[in-house]
Amino acid sequence: MSRRLARETALQVLFQRDLTKEPFIIAEEVQRWAKEFVVPEPSKDFAQELVEGTIAHQEQIDHTIASFAQDWTINRMAKVDRNVMRLATYEIIFRSDIPGRVSLNEAIELAKRFGGEESAKFVNGILDRIVESAVKAEQKSVDVSSTVTSNSN
């Protein structure tokens, strides 16, 4: 399975949704873009999971991005940049099976390929802070559960 191709496909679907603001059936759009990129079947499934998850949690994702994007509103960001960050933020927050640094690095590559000249730096700056925050929150959660476990013994 090519997760990079899946992410590229997911990005195209998210970008299209952001650009047109028109409703669509996610599975159909993923299939259409996957055909364009010649994406293998297992990667299509991953792309669809990413799109569905990003859309389902978009309000929280946008709030998270905005809270780490100093002096930037979501609507002021370039469409490619904000959708790359939405996708990566979904992975960082909601996909424990994907390390945050992997999501960050993949997002930087997407920004380089599809974004503008400064996109990779912009995306990196915001997502790096989101990854750090997620790591701290995860560590705090582990510390709390360790304390609870040791206190119950």
N, CA, C and O of each residue as an XYZ file, in Angstrom:
612
protein
N       0.844     -1.186      0.000
C       0.000      0.000      0.000
C       0.886      1.244      0.000
O       1.885      1.307      0.716
N       0.513      2.213     -0.797
C       1.234      3.483     -0.831
C       0.439      4.532     -0.055
O      -0.549      5.081     -0.543
N       0.895      4.788      1.149
C       0.211      5.799      1.963
C       0.414      7.204      1.392
O      -0.449      8.071      1.538
N       1.542      7.420      0.750
C       1.759      8.740      0.150
C       0.732      9.008     -0.939
O       0.146     10.090     -0.989
N       0.509      8.024     -1.819
C      -0.512      8.191     -2.859
C      -1.896      8.382     -2.242
O      -2.702      9.170     -2.736
N      -2.158      7.662     -1.173
C      -3.442      7.805     -0.484
C      -3.597      9.224      0.058
O      -4.668      9.821     -0.051
N      -2.530      9.758      0.640
C      -2.592     11.126      1.178
C      -2.769     12.139      0.049
O      -3.516     13.106      0.197
N      -2.096     11.925     -1.062
C      -2.263     12.827     -2.206
C      -3.705     12.803     -2.703
O      -4.278     13.842     -3.029
N      -4.274     11.623     -2.756
C      -5.663     11.474     -3.180
C      -6.592     12.170     -2.193
O      -7.489     12.911     -2.595
N      -6.380     11.934     -0.910
C      -7.198     12.573      0.127
C      -7.085     14.093      0.031
O      -8.086     14.800      0.152
N      -5.882     14.593     -0.183
C      -5.686     16.030     -0.307
C      -6.484     16.594     -1.485
O      -7.104     17.651     -1.363
N      -6.473     15.902     -2.612
C      -7.220     16.378     -3.787
C      -8.714     16.473     -3.473
O      -9.372     17.444     -3.846
N      -9.243     15.461     -2.788
C     -10.665     15.454     -2.443
C     -10.977     16.594     -1.471
O     -11.965     17.306     -1.648
N     -10.145     16.766     -0.453
C     -10.363     17.841      0.519
C     -10.242     19.214     -0.127
O     -11.021     20.119      0.173
N      -9.268     19.366     -1.011
C      -9.078     20.638     -1.713
C     -10.305     20.945     -2.581
O     -10.810     22.068     -2.589
N     -10.772     19.929     -3.307
C     -11.948     20.120     -4.161
C     -13.151     20.559     -3.332
O     -13.880     21.474     -3.714
N     -13.345     19.904     -2.209
C     -14.471     20.242     -1.325
C     -14.353     21.677     -0.830
O     -15.341     22.411     -0.800
N     -13.146     22.075     -0.443
C     -12.897     23.423      0.061
C     -13.099     24.461     -1.045
O     -13.635     25.542     -0.798
N     -12.678     24.133     -2.238
C     -12.749     25.068     -3.362
C     -14.184     25.274     -3.847
O     -14.631     26.406     -4.027
N     -14.896     24.173     -4.054
C     -16.224     24.270     -4.655
C     -17.335     24.487     -3.640
O     -18.380     25.048     -3.972
N     -17.117     24.049     -2.405
C     -18.130     24.127     -1.340
C     -19.385     23.328     -1.691
O     -20.425     23.491     -1.052
N     -19.291     22.472     -2.700
C     -20.439     21.673     -3.119
C     -20.417     20.315     -2.431
O     -19.355     19.717     -2.260
N     -21.602     19.826     -2.034
C     -21.651     18.498     -1.414
C     -21.330     17.410     -2.443
O     -21.611     17.562     -3.632
N     -20.749     16.329     -1.972
C     -20.461     15.200     -2.847
C     -20.397     13.933     -2.025
O     -20.341     13.972     -0.796
N     -20.406     12.828     -2.707
C     -20.292     11.533     -2.050
C     -18.804     11.204     -1.971
O     -18.130     11.057     -2.991
N     -18.309     11.094     -0.751
C     -16.873     10.927     -0.525
C     -16.307      9.747     -1.299
O     -15.284      9.883     -1.971
N     -16.949      8.604     -1.216
C     -16.433      7.398     -1.876
C     -16.284      7.605     -3.378
O     -15.309      7.146     -3.973
N     -17.241      8.291     -3.993
C     -17.165      8.539     -5.438
C     -15.998      9.460     -5.779
O     -15.284      9.231     -6.755
N     -15.809     10.490     -4.981
C     -14.711     11.423     -5.256
C     -13.350     10.774     -5.017
O     -12.404     11.005     -5.770
N     -13.258      9.962     -3.965
C     -12.007      9.245     -3.719
C     -11.713      8.333     -4.904
O     -10.577      8.282     -5.375
N     -12.712      7.618     -5.389
C     -12.521      6.726     -6.542
C     -12.065      7.514     -7.773
O     -11.160      7.091     -8.493
N     -12.701      8.662     -8.003
C     -12.350      9.482     -9.177
C     -10.898      9.950     -9.108
O     -10.158      9.830    -10.084
N     -10.492     10.482     -7.956
C      -9.129     10.975     -7.816
C      -8.122      9.828     -7.770
O      -7.003      9.957     -8.266
N      -8.521      8.714     -7.176
C      -7.629      7.550     -7.127
C      -7.354      7.027     -8.528
O      -6.246      6.581     -8.826
N      -8.351      7.082     -9.374
C      -8.161      6.667    -10.772
C      -7.164      7.605    -11.458
O      -6.299      7.165    -12.214
N      -7.300      8.888    -11.182
C      -6.392      9.897    -11.762
C      -4.940      9.638    -11.361
O      -4.032      9.785    -12.180
N      -4.721      9.251    -10.101
C      -3.376      9.014     -9.585
C      -2.935      7.552     -9.690
O      -1.833      7.208     -9.264
N      -3.781      6.696    -10.250
C      -3.513      5.257    -10.363
C      -3.141      4.678     -8.990
O      -2.059      4.124     -8.793
N      -4.062      4.828     -8.075
C      -3.860      4.411     -6.689
C      -4.353      2.974     -6.506
O      -5.478      2.660     -6.894
N      -3.526      2.093     -5.919
C      -3.963      0.711     -5.678
C      -5.106      0.642     -4.662
O      -5.273      1.547     -3.843
N      -5.879     -0.425     -4.722
C      -7.088     -0.568     -3.902
C      -6.872     -0.347     -2.401
O      -7.623      0.423     -1.802
N      -5.877     -0.990     -1.762
C      -5.705     -0.753     -0.315
C      -5.438      0.722      0.012
O      -5.851      1.213      1.062
N      -4.759      1.411     -0.880
C      -4.480      2.831     -0.665
C      -5.751      3.672     -0.805
O      -5.899      4.693     -0.134
N      -6.665      3.240     -1.678
C      -7.947      3.941     -1.817
C      -8.712      3.897     -0.501
O      -9.305      4.888     -0.075
N      -8.687      2.729      0.133
C      -9.386      2.594      1.415
C      -8.806      3.543      2.458
O      -9.545      4.187      3.202
N      -7.483      3.624      2.507
C      -6.824      4.529      3.448
C      -7.167      5.986      3.115
O      -7.427      6.782      4.017
N      -7.167      6.332      1.831
C      -7.519      7.693      1.415
C      -8.937      8.031      1.864
O      -9.194      9.129      2.357
N      -9.849      7.086      1.693
C     -11.233      7.332      2.093
C     -11.339      7.512      3.602
O     -12.074      8.382      4.068
N     -10.617      6.705      4.371
C     -10.600      6.864      5.834
C     -10.111      8.260      6.212
O     -10.675      8.908      7.094
N      -9.056      8.714      5.537
C      -8.495     10.030      5.848
C      -9.487     11.149      5.535
O      -9.659     12.074      6.330
N     -10.132     11.061      4.383
C     -11.098     12.098      4.002
C     -12.282     12.095      4.967
O     -12.675     13.144      5.477
N     -12.844     10.922      5.212
C     -14.000     10.834      6.107
C     -13.664     11.349      7.506
O     -14.447     12.088      8.103
N     -12.510     10.959      8.023
C     -12.112     11.397      9.358
C     -11.854     12.888      9.430
O     -12.250     13.551     10.389
N     -11.191     13.411      8.417
C     -10.897     14.846      8.388
C     -12.181     15.656      8.328
O     -12.325     16.648      9.043
N     -13.102     15.247      7.492
C     -14.374     15.967      7.367
C     -15.188     15.838      8.657
O     -15.768     16.817      9.127
N     -15.230     14.643      9.224
C     -16.013     14.420     10.441
C     -15.518     15.265     11.614
O     -16.310     15.674     12.464
N     -14.225     15.524     11.660
C     -13.634     16.257     12.783
C     -13.146     17.657     12.388
O     -12.357     18.267     13.110
N     -13.611     18.158     11.256
C     -13.062     19.402     10.717
C     -13.184     20.587     11.671
O     -12.266     21.404     11.750
N     -14.274     20.696     12.381
C     -14.428     21.836     13.293
C     -13.331     21.824     14.362
O     -12.698     22.848     14.615
N     -13.112     20.680     14.982
C     -12.065     20.573     16.004
C     -10.681     20.743     15.386
O      -9.807     21.373     15.980
N     -10.482     20.187     14.205
C      -9.201     20.302     13.505
C      -8.906     21.768     13.198
O      -7.805     22.250     13.466
N      -9.885     22.478     12.638
C      -9.690     23.895     12.314
C      -9.408     24.710     13.570
O      -8.565     25.607     13.553
N     -10.099     24.404     14.645
C      -9.855     25.105     15.917
C      -8.409     24.856     16.383
O      -7.725     25.779     16.826
N      -7.963     23.616     16.278
C      -6.597     23.268     16.691
C      -5.577     24.021     15.846
O      -4.645     24.622     16.381
N      -5.752     23.990     14.534
C      -4.816     24.687     13.643
C      -4.794     26.179     13.968
O      -3.726     26.779     14.093
N      -5.971     26.766     14.103
C      -6.063     28.206     14.382
C      -5.391     28.562     15.702
O      -4.792     29.631     15.825
N      -5.485     27.679     16.684
C      -4.888     27.988     17.982
C      -3.356     27.973     17.936
O      -2.707     28.582     18.786
N      -2.779     27.286     16.955
C      -1.323     27.239     16.824
C      -0.797     28.150     15.708
O       0.414     28.319     15.569
N      -1.681     28.723     14.932
C      -1.288     29.585     13.811
C      -1.375     31.039     14.254
O      -2.408     31.692     14.110
N      -0.290     31.518     14.782
C      -0.264     32.883     15.298
C      -0.510     33.880     14.172
O       0.148     33.851     13.132
N      -1.485     34.769     14.413
C      -1.821     35.847     13.476
C      -2.386     35.362     12.148
O      -2.388     36.113     11.173
N      -2.866     34.117     12.089
C      -3.469     33.587     10.862
C      -4.834     33.002     11.204
O      -4.982     32.281     12.191
N      -5.817     33.316     10.390
C      -7.101     32.628     10.500
C      -7.111     31.534      9.440
O      -6.387     31.609      8.447
N      -7.926     30.537      9.660
C      -8.033     29.429      8.709
C      -8.391     29.950      7.318
O      -7.816     29.505      6.325
N      -9.329     30.879      7.240
C      -9.786     31.375      5.938
C      -8.742     32.208      5.205
O      -8.832     32.379      3.989
N      -7.766     32.721      5.921
C      -6.709     33.517      5.289
C      -5.596     32.653      4.710
O      -4.805     33.119      3.890
N      -5.538     31.398      5.134
C      -4.496     30.482      4.658
C      -4.787     30.033      3.225
O      -5.942     29.957      2.804
N      -3.731     29.742      2.501
C      -3.907     29.190      1.157
C      -4.668     27.870      1.265
O      -4.452     27.098      2.200
N      -5.547     27.618      0.317
C      -6.391     26.412      0.368
C      -5.566     25.123      0.444
O      -5.907     24.206      1.191
N      -4.498     25.059     -0.318
C      -3.660     23.853     -0.269
C      -3.061     23.700      1.121
O      -3.111     22.616      1.702
N      -2.497     24.773      1.655
C      -1.853     24.713      2.965
C      -2.835     24.269      4.048
O      -2.524     23.384      4.846
N      -4.012     24.878      4.076
C      -4.956     24.532      5.137
C      -5.458     23.105      5.006
O      -5.725     22.456      6.017
N      -5.593     22.602      3.792
C      -6.054     21.222      3.630
C      -4.956     20.212      3.919
O      -5.236     19.121      4.415
N      -3.724     20.555      3.619
C      -2.598     19.712      4.023
C      -2.562     19.629      5.549
O      -2.386     18.551      6.116
N      -2.729     20.772      6.203
C      -2.699     20.785      7.671
C      -3.916     20.096      8.282
O      -3.800     19.442      9.319
N      -5.071     20.233      7.654
C      -6.253     19.520      8.145
C      -6.011     18.014      8.121
O      -6.276     17.309      9.094
N      -5.512     17.549      7.006
C      -5.245     16.119      6.839
C      -4.241     15.633      7.883
O      -4.474     14.627      8.554
N      -3.144     16.338      8.015
C      -2.106     15.943      8.976
C      -2.598     16.058     10.415
O      -2.289     15.202     11.244
N      -3.352     17.096     10.718
C      -3.860     17.271     12.075
C      -4.831     16.149     12.422
O      -4.850     15.671     13.557
N      -5.633     15.730     11.455
C      -6.511     14.573     11.695
C      -5.657     13.362     12.082
O      -5.955     12.673     13.058
N      -4.604     13.111     11.318
C      -3.740     11.963     11.624
C      -3.098     12.100     13.005
O      -3.065     11.144     13.779
N      -2.598     13.274     13.302
C      -1.882     13.507     14.565
C      -2.807     13.313     15.769
O      -2.419     12.695     16.761
N      -4.003     13.830     15.682
C      -4.908     13.804     16.832
C      -5.728     12.510     16.920
O      -5.940     11.976     18.008
N      -6.180     12.021     15.781
C      -7.153     10.929     15.796
C      -6.635      9.571     15.330
O      -7.353      8.577     15.439
N      -5.422      9.504     14.819
C      -4.902      8.229     14.326
C      -3.676      7.829     15.135
O      -2.550      8.175     14.778
N      -3.893      7.112     16.208
C      -2.784      6.695     17.069
C      -1.881      5.672     16.390
O      -0.778      5.405     16.866
N      -2.348      5.093     15.272
C      -1.538      4.123     14.540
C      -0.486      4.785     13.653
O       0.341      4.103     13.049
N      -0.521      6.115     13.576
C       0.439      6.856     12.744
C       1.211      7.812     13.651
O       0.611      8.699     14.259
N       2.535      7.648     13.751
C       3.319      8.579     14.581
C       3.180     10.025     14.078
O       3.173     10.284     12.875
N       3.072     10.944     15.025
C       2.906     12.352     14.675
C       3.991     12.883     13.754
O       3.707     13.660     12.842
N       5.230     12.470     13.985
C       6.339     12.946     13.142
C       6.205     12.440     11.703
O       6.614     13.124     10.765
N       5.642     11.258     11.529
C       5.406     10.735     10.177
C       4.374     11.614      9.472
O       4.562     12.001      8.318
N       3.283     11.926     10.176
C       2.250     12.797      9.607
C       2.824     14.163      9.260
O       2.506     14.726      8.213
N       3.660     14.692     10.130
C       4.308     15.983      9.886
C       5.179     15.928      8.637
O       5.076     16.798      7.771
N       6.029     14.921      8.537
C       6.922     14.804      7.379
C       6.146     14.611      6.081
O       6.498     15.185      5.051
N       5.101     13.812      6.132
C       4.271     13.609      4.944
C       3.590     14.908      4.527
O       3.480     15.203      3.337
N       3.134     15.677      5.504
C       2.490     16.963      5.212
C       3.469     17.929      4.552
O       3.104     18.649      3.623
N       4.687     17.942      5.022
C       5.704     18.816      4.418
C       5.923     18.422      2.957
O       6.030     19.286      2.087
N       5.990     17.132      2.692
C       6.162     16.667      1.307
C       4.968     17.058      0.431
O       5.146     17.465     -0.718
N       3.757     16.935      0.972
C       2.570     17.350      0.219
C       2.608     18.855     -0.055
O       2.275     19.304     -1.151
N       3.015     19.620      0.943
C       3.091     21.075      0.779
C       4.126     21.455     -0.278
O       3.902     22.371     -1.069
N       5.254     20.751     -0.292
C       6.279     21.014     -1.310
C       5.752     20.707     -2.701
O       6.006     21.450     -3.650
N       5.020     19.611     -2.816
C       4.554     19.164     -4.132
C       3.385     19.993     -4.651
O       3.340     20.326     -5.835
N       2.438     20.329     -3.776
C       1.207     20.957     -4.234
C       1.057     22.420     -3.832
O       0.215     23.126     -4.387
N       1.850     22.881     -2.886
C       1.692     24.241     -2.376
C       2.591     25.244     -3.070
O       3.232     24.959     -4.082
N       2.611     26.421     -2.486
C       3.430     27.501     -3.004
C       4.856     27.420     -2.477
O       5.233     26.465     -1.798
N       5.630     28.435     -2.801
C       7.052     28.482     -2.465
C       7.318     28.388     -0.961
O       8.280     27.742     -0.545
N       6.489     29.015     -0.156
C       6.679     29.048      1.293
C       5.809     28.036      2.040
O       5.850     27.976      3.268
N       5.030     27.247      1.316
C       4.066     26.336      1.949
C       4.709     25.358      2.921
O       4.210     25.169      4.031
N       5.798     24.742      2.524
C       6.426     23.722      3.376
C       6.855     24.319      4.720
O       6.655     23.696      5.763
N       7.438     25.513      4.703
C       7.865     26.153      5.952
C       6.666     26.532      6.815
O       6.677     26.344      8.031
N       5.640     27.063      6.174
C       4.431     27.473      6.883
C       3.768     26.265      7.554
O       3.450     26.300      8.743
N       3.566     25.209      6.783
C       2.943     23.976      7.285
C       3.795     23.374      8.402
O       3.265     22.966      9.435
N       5.092     23.318      8.202
C       6.001     22.761      9.205
C       5.908     23.533     10.519
O       5.842     22.932     11.591
N       5.903     24.848     10.437
C       5.876     25.675     11.641
C       4.654     25.416     12.509
O       4.766     25.326     13.732
N       3.500     25.298     11.889
C       2.263     25.084     12.642
C       2.151     23.629     13.100
O       1.861     23.362     14.266
N       2.380     22.698     12.185
C       2.215     21.286     12.539
C       3.232     20.817     13.566
O       2.929     19.939     14.373
N       4.422     21.378     13.551
C       5.423     20.997     14.545
C       4.906     21.301     15.948
O       5.098     20.506     16.869
N       4.251     22.448     16.111
C       3.688     22.808     17.423
C       2.518     21.890     17.798
O       2.336     21.560     18.970
N       1.733     21.481     16.804
C       0.618     20.569     17.069
C       1.149     19.203     17.497
O       0.622     18.596     18.428
N       2.190     18.719     16.821
C       2.798     17.436     17.191
C       3.345     17.512     18.612
O       3.105     16.610     19.415
N       4.071     18.569     18.927
C       4.630     18.726     20.273
C       3.534     18.732     21.331
O       3.678     18.111     22.384
N       2.448     19.429     21.052
C       1.330     19.482     21.984
C       0.697     18.096     22.155
O       0.352     17.702     23.269
N       0.549     17.373     21.069
C      -0.034     16.025     21.134
C       0.868     15.081     21.919
O       0.384     14.254     22.692
N       2.171     15.202     21.722
C       3.123     14.356     22.450
C       3.026     14.658     23.947
O       3.001     13.737     24.763
N       2.971     15.940     24.312
C       2.861     16.319     25.732
C       1.550     15.813     26.321
O       1.531     15.319     27.449
N       0.462     15.928     25.578
C      -0.835     15.456     26.066
C      -0.828     13.949     26.248
O      -1.373     13.434     27.224
N      -0.214     13.245     25.317
C      -0.123     11.789     25.412
C       0.719     11.389     26.619
O       0.359     10.463     27.346
N       1.831     12.076     26.835
C       2.700     11.782     27.973
C       1.965     12.044     29.285
O       2.082     11.272     30.237
N       1.215     13.128     29.324
C       0.450     13.468     30.525
C      -0.588     12.373     30.794
O      -0.798     11.985     31.943
N      -1.222     11.888     29.755
C      -2.213     10.823     29.877
C      -1.581      9.535     30.401
O      -2.151      8.851     31.251
N      -0.392      9.214     29.880
C       0.341      8.033     30.335
C       0.722      8.193     31.801
O       0.573      7.252     32.581
N       1.211      9.370     32.191
C       1.587      9.631     33.578
C       0.393      9.485     34.512
O       0.517      8.903     35.590
N      -0.756     10.005     34.112
C      -1.962      9.931     34.932
C      -2.413      8.486     35.082
O      -2.754      8.055     36.183
N      -2.418      7.730     33.979
C      -2.862      6.329     34.072
C      -1.864      5.498     34.881
O      -2.269      4.560     35.568
N      -0.589      5.818     34.815
C       0.417      5.104     35.618
C       0.195      5.385     37.101
O       0.310      4.487     37.935
N      -0.123      6.635     37.422
C      -0.383      7.022     38.801
C      -1.625      6.314     39.332
O      -1.627      5.803     40.452
N      -2.673      6.289     38.526
C      -3.917      5.632     38.921
C      -3.675      4.147     39.129
O      -4.160      3.582     40.110
N      -2.942      3.502     38.238
C      -2.641      2.079     38.342
C      -1.840      1.777     39.594
O      -2.147      0.829     40.317
N      -0.809      2.581     39.859
C       0.039      2.314     41.027
C      -0.699      2.622     42.325
O      -0.437      1.975     43.339
N      -1.609      3.584     42.327
C      -2.386      3.909     43.529
C      -3.433      2.844     43.825
O      -3.810      2.662     44.983
N      -3.911      2.138     42.804
C      -4.940      1.125     43.036
C      -4.337     -0.194     43.497
O      -5.069     -1.090     43.919
N      -3.044     -0.327     43.426
C      -2.385     -1.559     43.886
C      -2.124     -1.460     45.320
O      -1.575     -2.388     45.914
